[in-house]
């Protein structure tokens, strides 16, 4: 995000880069002044995370302009609905899977010359675990595909895409968002992507672990101005209940 969206006029530095460019020998002190500096905030400390209650603001210009800025900077404006001569009757439903990564990013991209930790320290790490995974993930995908053969009163046709964002580049992820009308997925950081979806889109958040008290994505959807529904679900997910909810949004 930092390198692809923000670093056209200014460089994007990692903490290691700062140490390399401005570091001093141990025992010495050094002060560096920046005329302009933007720093990424650690996720759990970010304002969107700290605001975990139902926030009343709707359709905020800040969130909508941020979304537009990212889309245009990545050169993806031609993928948006606005680039079509007329609205599409096809409703694209994106099911956001949460699956464990095969390898820790820190291990995959480790470089003894550029990384903080020696790569040997990562060798004993197995597959990266991940919480809030839907136990009947494949059954949910198969059930959603049933909607593709159904008829709807508004004349919509349905297309299902099951996406694991772990295996996509950042630009590919945003391109998926721009073609999504209904996003379905368990509570997790991936639902931040809802602010890049089509204006007519809906976000369906599944609370499968009692995480319903965390209203981050309810708020983000509201700040953008899109439809949202948060549902407490058993795990494995109740297939028929989920299909009823998705049909209503179609």
C-alpha angles and dihedrals in degrees: 000000000000095000098040100041110024108029103073094103099018132037121253111226131193120212087259090054090053090050091049096047100038107017122127131200117279113278094029127099128220135182123206123191123204122198090204124017135164120187129196113238119226107258100245089049096048119114092243089057098042090052093074097152128085103281117207099216117110133188096003116192091220096062095040093049091046090054091049092047093054093046094050095042090055089049093240099126090108089063093059126099089251089068090062121089090227137004115280119243090211114098111209114207116197116199109201108213121204107211131163115261114244090226138019110254089224088058097041095052098033117139120180091213097048107024126090093229129047110258091232089070090067097051096093094051112110127200113328110256122221132196130221094038117160107242095211093043096145092045089055091051092048091049093050089053087061088070090066090072096045128099122230130202093235091056094248123154119207134226121186124207122182109202134190102194090195090080098045130083117244092256091049090052093054090047089056090050092053091058095046124106098172123025117197124185148122121275107285144116092276090074087072082084090076091089090066096053127104117288092247092051130118131213118216111192118195117210102203099157106040092271093133091111089069105083099179097120094039086058095045091052090049093046089053092043102241134134116270137184125181116196131188106225138183117241113258086048120244099247099200093047090052092049091052090054094047092047089055091054092047 
